[in-house]
Amino acid sequence: MEFRYLGNSGLKVSEITYGNWLTHGSQIENDTATACVRAALDAGISSFDTADVYANTVAEQVLGDALRGERRQSLEIFTKVFGPTGPKGHNDTGLSRKHILESIDGSLSRLQTDYVDLYQAHRYDVETPLEETMQAFADVVRQGKALYIGVSEWNATQLRAGHALATDLGIQLISNQPQYSMLWRVIESEVVPAAEELGVSQIVWSPVAQGVLTGKYLPGQAPLNGSRATDAQGGANMIKRWMSEPVLTGVQKLRPIADELGLTMAQLALAWVLAHKNVASAIMGASRPEQVADNAKAAGVHLDADVLTRIDTAVRDLAEFDPRKTTSPEQREA
């Protein structure tokens, strides 16, 4: 495993982060989830990402149970706040001071830790003044409940404003967590330049495009039953944008590139996002321990300029680049 600094900070994270968005507490049994976390630790992964909204708080509990007994100083634990949790009442969502201060206590209890290394705003809250949000985050840091602050899916304007307030408050906003892959490149034109200027890293999610970049979905063939593309609760709505014949045909052009490098297509997709200097870590999930061990091998892989050009030739015209598609809710879910 290789490690990188997260933003303009002294905190190092593993190039591969283990995430439990669609698995823990929902898709897989707890014993399997624990086995996947053990496989991550065995592969040298030290960074773990979750959120209170995943499986309505259950994912945090499962991760906390799986990490119990590990040396806390050897781990980087990330969680997030914003989405509706609990009974989903009128104050159970967003980035109000009330919701942030109550949510961090709930997350720490479920994760069975005194602090998280990174506490992230899961989305931008258009209904709460940013000053209120950042002051609450500053108080969380000063109380020792989080070491650093991050955000997720903020656009460049939001990132600049949040970072300026964090600086004024004497806390460090060091990361953004966007979707990023060979097929989803909306952060490249605006978010990444702003982040590089501010000293903010990307921790990217869905680097294998919900599994499409693994090559398992073939043009002209229906997806297998039980795959993510057929699971309405496991990401079928998200993956459908890439299930067209042109995309699936283009993705298959990556197979000979991966084969020449001795990589799986998933490893190639992970190595591709890690080839971008503003990316500190790529989040991967898994439903089986062997997936974790296999995908972790993407850490430290170097893709030379010729390989990157060949990848671009295969799939660039299929990718989404529109920066306006950076996720940002118009209103909270209640």
ABEGO torsion letter per residue (X at the ends): XBBBBBEBBABBBBABBBBAAAABGAABBAAAAAAAAAAAAAAGBABBBBBAABGGGAAAAAAAAAABGBBAAABBBBBBBGBBBEAGBAAABEABAAAAAAAAAAAAAAAGBABBABBBBABBBAABBAAAAAAAAAAAAAAGABABBBBBGBBAAAAAAAAAAAAAAGBBBABBBBBBBAABAAAAAAAAAAAAAAGBBBBBBGAAGGGAAAGABBBGBBBBBGBAAABAAAGAAAAAAAABAAAAAAAAAAAAAAAAAGBBAAAAAAAAAAABAABABBBBBBABAAAAAAAAAABGBBBBAAAAAAAAAAAAAABBABAAABBBBABBBX
